[in-house]
Every structure is written in structure tokens, then in C-alpha cells.
């Protein structure tokens, strides 16, 4: 059994590029990937209610789980890697800022780890106006963040939610800003067509509290928010 392993998971699925970018941000560290076998973005803290959870080993230290991100954390910490030192979730393709943390599967995976008394960090990448993510840049920024945060594990009942701004390879590394979660709601602009309700609000146009994570990340800095469960 590998000791002191860092478990990596996400809600975009085991084949998503973000989890490889996260793994690349941890050179020289023992990592294991325990991630959903399919994309489950926005599934929040849904868990299996008693049925079987398929486990498919994809390779050394890599498992595709037929469950949610929270299920992946449970399977990893209780069965595959009971000596897990950390659970890291991401890098999500899209921001998880403010109100997003309540619906995000990325964040739920780390929330579950916190409940199981394993320290965790959720990492997401804001997408500006549909531009593609430069995953090499995301890895570089994640390396910077993880070097700082993993040197000082959070207190019990707490975890970090990190959001990377959308930068290009020519941009200088942004500052890391400790900030609270924004309290404003997501855009609720909608249309009703053919008897169906559909949201049309733009994520980038959301309301924001001054100095909170939405404003910090949208302004080009890395937002770091400590989430307290107790």
C-alpha cells in the first residue's frame, strides 16, 4: 500500500485534460488518480445511496470510478488509499466561484475529503468568453499555488477553493489573493420558448462582492478561499 499518496479527482471525468494538468503540477510527488468514468459537472455532493460502485483500474495508480466525485473520494480514502495525505480535485474547466461551490462536483470531492478528515484543495480555471484553456499555463499556476498551500495543511473542518484566472502564455504569473467567497447569486436571466425555461445569462456578467473571489479571479489574480465546514 502506497503511503502519503496524493489522490487526484475531478468532476470532468478521468479523461479530462485538467486532471493531467493537475498531476503535472506535482512533480516528484506520489499521486493516484481516482476519478469518475464520465463527465459529471455540476453534480454537487450527490453520492451513491447503496448500490454497487464500479472500479476499473486503467493503469498503475489510476482508477475510473462509476460514481460521483464525492463517491470517488470515499472509494479512494476508505478503500484504495486509506493512507491518503491529500485529496486534490480539478483542474476544473470552468470557474467555481462564490455560489458555484454549492453545485460543483469539483468542490464536493474535497468537501467529502474534509468530512473524512483528509485535507483537500479544489482547483478550477475560469474560462473567459469561451476562449480555450492553455493547460500548460494552468499547470504552471497550479504548481505555484500548491507549493504554497500544501506547506501548511488546513485546520480540521476547512479546505481551500482555488480559481485560476484565464491568462495566456505571455502573461506574467498573477498574484495569489486570499479572499472570501462571493455571496451574490449566479445570473438568472432567462427566456421561455415553446413552453421551456432556459437560462441565457452570461457567467462573466455575474454580480460580485468587492474583494471577494469572483472579483479577484475576474481581475486576473488567483483567488484562494478558505471554506469552513465547522
C-alpha positions in Angstrom: 0.0 0.0 0.0 1.4 3.4 -1.0 1.7 5.7 1.9 1.4 9.5 1.8 -0.1 9.4 -1.7 -1.9 12.5 -3.1 -5.3 11.5 -4.5 -6.4 13.4 -7.6 -10.0 13.5 -8.7 -12.4 15.8 -10.6 -15.9 16.1 -11.9 -14.9 16.4 -15.6 -14.0 12.7 -15.8 -10.8 10.7 -15.8 -10.1 11.5 -19.5 -10.3 15.3 -19.0 -7.1 17.3 -19.6 -7.4 19.2 -16.4 -6.6 16.2 -14.2 -3.4 15.6 -16.2 -2.5 19.3 -15.8 -3.0 18.9 -12.0 -0.8 15.8 -11.9 1.9 17.6 -13.9 1.8 20.4 -11.2 3.1 17.8 -8.6 6.4 16.7 -10.0 8.2 14.2 -7.8 5.1 13.6 -5.6 3.3 10.2 -5.3 -0.1 10.7 -6.9 -3.0 8.4 -7.7 -5.9 9.3 -10.0 -9.4 8.2 -8.7 -11.9 10.0 -10.9 -15.3 9.5 -12.5 -15.5 7.3 -15.6 -17.7 10.0 -17.3 -18.2 13.8 -17.0 -20.4 14.8 -14.1 -20.0 18.6 -14.0 -22.5 20.3 -11.6 -23.5 17.1 -9.7 -22.7 18.8 -6.4 -22.4 16.4 -3.4 -24.5 13.6 -4.8 -23.4 10.2 -3.5 -24.3 6.6 -4.2 -27.1 5.5 -1.9 -26.2 1.9 -1.5 -25.8 0.3 -5.0 -22.5 -1.0 -6.3 -19.8 1.4 -7.5 -17.8 0.0 -10.3 -14.0 0.4 -10.1 -12.0 0.0 -13.3 -8.2 0.1 -13.0 -6.8 2.0 -16.0 -3.2 1.6 -15.1 -0.8 1.8 -12.2 -2.4 4.2 -9.7 -5.3 5.1 -12.0 -8.9 4.1 -11.4 -12.1 5.1 -13.2 -15.0 5.1 -10.8 -18.6 4.6 -11.8 -19.8 7.2 -9.4 -19.7 10.9 -8.5 -16.7 13.0 -7.4 -17.8 12.5 -3.7 -18.0 8.8 -4.4 -14.5 8.8 -5.8 -13.2 10.4 -2.6 -15.0 7.8 -0.5 -13.6 4.9 -2.6 -10.1 6.4 -2.6 -9.9 7.3 1.1 -11.8 4.3 2.5 -10.6 1.5 0.2 -7.8 2.3 -2.4 -5.6 4.7 -0.5 -6.5 4.8 3.2 -3.2 6.5 3.9 -4.0 9.4 1.5 -2.2 12.5 2.6 -4.3 14.9 0.5 -7.3 14.9 -1.9 -6.9 17.4 -4.7 -9.8 18.0 -7.2 -9.5 19.6 -10.6 -8.3 21.3 -12.5 -11.9 22.1 -13.5 -12.6 23.5 -16.9 -14.6 26.5 -15.7 -14.7 28.6 -12.6 -16.1 27.5 -9.3 -16.5 30.9 -7.6 -18.9 32.1 -4.9 -22.3 30.4 -5.2 -20.8 27.8 -7.6 -19.3 25.9 -4.6 -22.7 24.6 -3.7 -23.4 22.9 -7.1 -19.8 22.0 -8.0 -18.7 18.3 -8.1 -15.1 19.5 -8.1 -15.6 21.2 -4.8 -17.8 18.4 -3.4 -15.0 15.9 -3.8 -12.8 18.0 -1.5 -15.7 18.7 0.9 -16.1 15.0 1.3 -12.4 14.6 1.9 -12.7 17.2 4.7 -15.5 15.3 6.3 -13.3 12.2 6.2 -10.5 14.2 7.9 -8.2 14.3 4.9 -7.0 17.8 3.8 -8.0 19.0 0.4 -7.8 21.6 -2.3 -10.2 22.2 -5.1 -8.8 23.9 -8.2 -10.7 25.4 -11.1 -9.9 27.5 -14.2 -12.1 30.4 -15.1 -13.0 30.4 -18.9 -13.2 33.9 -20.3 -15.7 34.3 -23.1 -15.3 30.8 -24.5 -11.5 31.0 -25.0 -9.7 27.7 -24.9 -7.6 26.9 -21.8 -3.9 26.8 -22.1 -3.3 23.8 -19.9 0.5 24.4 -19.7 -0.2 27.8 -18.2 -2.8 26.2 -15.8 -0.1 23.7 -14.7 2.4 26.5 -14.1 -0.1 28.4 -12.0 -1.3 25.3 -10.1 2.3 24.4 -9.2 2.7 27.9 -7.7 -0.5 27.6 -5.6 0.1 24.0 -4.4 3.7 24.8 -3.3 2.3 27.4 -1.0 -0.8 25.8 0.3 0.5 22.2 0.8 3.2 23.5 3.0 0.5 24.4 5.6 -2.4 22.0 5.7 -5.7 23.5 6.6 -7.2 23.1 10.0 -9.7 20.3 10.5 -13.1 21.2 9.0 -11.6 23.5 6.5 -10.4 23.3 2.9 -9.2 25.6 0.1 -11.1 26.5 -3.0 -8.8 27.9 -5.7 -9.7 29.6 -9.0 -7.1 30.4 -11.7 -7.7 33.4 -14.0 -7.7 33.0 -17.8 -4.2 34.0 -18.9 -2.1 33.4 -22.0 1.4 32.0 -22.1 2.8 35.6 -22.5 1.2 36.9 -19.3 3.2 37.2 -16.1 2.3 35.0 -13.2 -0.6 36.7 -11.3 -0.6 37.3 -7.5 -2.2 34.9 -5.1 -5.0 36.6 -3.2 -6.7 35.2 0.0 -10.3 36.3 -0.2 -13.8 35.3 0.9 -16.4 33.6 -1.4 -18.7 36.0 -3.2 -22.3 36.0 -1.8 -24.0 37.1 -5.0 -26.2 34.7 -7.0 -25.4 33.3 -10.4 -27.1 35.1 -13.3 -30.8 34.2 -13.6 -31.7 35.9 -16.8 -33.9 33.6 -18.8 -36.2 33.1 -21.8 -39.2 30.8 -22.1 -39.6 29.3 -25.6 -42.0 26.6 -26.6 -43.0 26.0 -23.0 -39.4 25.5 -21.8 -37.4 27.7 -19.4 -33.8 28.4 -20.4 -31.1 30.4 -18.8 -29.4 33.0 -21.1 -27.3 34.9 -18.5 -23.5 35.2 -19.1 -21.3 33.8 -16.4 -18.8 36.7 -16.8 -21.6 39.2 -16.2 -22.4 37.9 -12.7 -22.7 40.2 -9.7 -19.7 40.4 -7.4 -18.9 41.5 -3.9 -15.9 43.9 -3.7 -12.7 41.9 -2.8 -14.4 38.5 -3.0 -13.3 35.6 -5.2 -15.4 36.5 -8.3 -13.9 40.0 -8.5 -10.4 38.7 -7.7 -10.4 36.0 -10.3 -12.1 38.1 -13.0 -9.5 40.8 -12.4 -6.7 38.4 -13.3 -5.4 37.2 -9.9 -5.6 33.7 -8.4 -8.3 33.5 -5.8 -7.8 31.4 -2.7 -10.8 31.0 -0.4 -10.8 29.0 2.8 -14.1 27.1 3.2 -15.2 26.2 6.7 -17.5 23.3 7.5 -17.1 23.7 11.2 
